[in-house]
Amino acid sequence: IKRFPKSSYKYKAAVAIRSFSISKGRKIKELPRPKTSAKTGELSTVTGLRFWSNPNYTRIVIDADRETSYVHRLLRKDPSIKKPQRLYVDLKNSILGKDTEKRIPINDNLLSNTRAGQHTPDSVRVVVDIKSFKNYKIFSLKNPFRIVIDVWGKDIGPAYKAGSKVIISKKDGKITTGALAKQLALGVNRIVIDPGHGGRDYGAPGYLKGVHEKNVVLNIGKKLAKKIREKLGCEVIMTRKRDKYLTLEERTAIANTKNADLFISLHTNAARNRRAYGIETYFLNLATDDEAILVAARENATSTKNISDLQTILSDLMQNAKINESSRLAAHVQEAMYKHMKKKYSRIKNKGVKQAPFYVLLGAQMPSILIETSFISNSRECKRLNNSRYQDHLCDAIVKGIRSYIKETNPAFVSDQRSGVGG
């Protein structure tokens, strides 16, 4: 280090000496950070670690100030060196931010803590110490760049009712999705309502000056929560009750950690063509048309190219997503909205049920949908969206759709509601 101060190996040698000194119990000062130049390209800085957890699910997010490549690996428990089972993520071309917490205790049923450190001169390693788990998924989101780690416990998913029998189709010996859903005690007791955007994220601007998506969907969300409690007897949790900024990954994490049975994200649609109008409902899947990709790009606050990149990782994430159930929920809600609203208003257009890779639905463990209530960019629909009576009718329709979905999945729910038991 002293003889070759300009060597590219200087920092790597310092890391090795530091590690050796620590193992010997010596105190050593903090290492100087490697310098970067415009020619060599800027390093990504890891700016923070965040997490949400419940006994059977934990989501960890690694925040960075720019996109970078990464690798991950699961390490076995090593009793000889008193090391638990670990999962690590190495971010390449990265440095650890000066103010980034290096160790965050989690101490739930699955994980003990997560740690971040400068692994090599140009890579940061984030380690998750594991107590127990069933499986995990890792994926990245953009604008801003962050890496999401989802860890599931061994007791996730609905339990079989005592003494229930699984009926297998005589035709091909397979269990149909709908039949399986009915035979697994799929009650709907807790619903998470997610008013999109908020805080510094205004969402789509309205046709009318001063009207913004974030405010419209918050008003609709509050009305919907009240009606669900009154008409369905379900518990409702809102991801935000005020004008507050939430990251997209935080919204699903709330639904997962609260063990929600349904997740409903509320939005208003927008298009460059101000004549575009109508109502549509989405569920998470590969996008099937260019219009769906454009909607997902806008709601994800990212580019259409990033949506294409995202689709390559979706197949892996689908294993825990309730795709079929989400599709059915979307169909019930969309049909109810169209039928109800066309009785109350003229020129109501049914744009149908669509699928696209929305960030906000990634990793959801329950049936999840995203409702584009109407086009805020359209003169007529913007005025309607800003009207309290229109919002009330929309919410009544959504409640009808939810009730219809629950009735199909769990017929006992409706009879319980009539006797004052359900919810």
QUIBEL-V354298 format. One line per field, one symbol per residue. ss: DSSP state (h for helix, s for strand, l for the rest). phi: phi as a letter, one per 40 degrees, with the letter a starting at -180 (. if undefined). burial: b if it has 9 or more other C-alpha atoms within 8 Angstrom, else e. Layout:
ss = ???
phi = ???
burial = ???
//
This chain:
ss = lllllllllhhhhhhhhhhhhhhllllllllllllllllllllsssssssssssllsssssssslllllssssssllshhhlslsssssssslsssllllllssslllllssssssssssllssssssssllllsssssssllllssssssslllllllsllllllllllllllllhhhhhhhslllllssssssllsllslllsllllllshhhhhhhhhhhhhhhhhhhhllsssslllllllllhhhhhhhhhhllllsssssssslllllllllsssssslllllhhhhhhhhhhllllhhhhhhhhhhhhhhhhhllhhhhhhhhhhhhhhhhhhhhhhlllllsssssssllhhhlllllssssssssslllhhhhhhhllhhhhhhhhhhhhhhhhhhhhhhllhhhhhhhlllll
phi = .ccbcccccdccccccccccccccgccacccccccbbcccgcccbcbibbababdbabbbbbcbcacacabaacbccbccbfbccbbbbbccfbbcdcccccabcbfbcbbcabbbaccbdbabbbbbcbcaabaabbabbbfccabbbbbbccbcgccccdgcbccbdccbgbccdcccccccdccbbbbcbbccghgcccgccccccgcbddccccccdcccdccccccbgccbbbcabacbcbccccccccccccfccabbbbabcaacccccahbabbbcaccbacccccccccccfaccccccccccccdcccdbccccccccccccccccccccccccbcfbbccgcbbaccdcccgccbdbbbbccaccccdcccccdccccccccdcdcccdcccccccccadccccccccgbcg
burial = eeeeeeeeebbbbbbeebeebbeeeeeeeeeeeeeeeeeeeebbbbbbbebbbbebbbbbbbbbbebbeeeeeeeeebeeeeebbbbbbbbbbbbbbeebeeebebebbbbbbbbbbbeebbbbbbbbbbbebeebeeeebbebbbbbbbbbbeeeeeeeeeeeeeeebeeeeebeeebbbbbbbbebbbbbbbbbbbbeebbbbbbeeebbbbbbbbbbbbbbbebbbeebbbbbbbbbeebbbbebbebbbbbbbeebbbbbbbbbbbeeebebbbbbbbbbbbbeeeebbbbbbbbbebebebbeebbebbeebbeebbbeebbbbbbbbbbbbbebbbeeeeebebeebbbbbbbbbbbbebbbbbbbbbbbbbbebbbbbbeeebbbbbbbbbbbbbbbbbbebbbebbbbbeeeebb
//
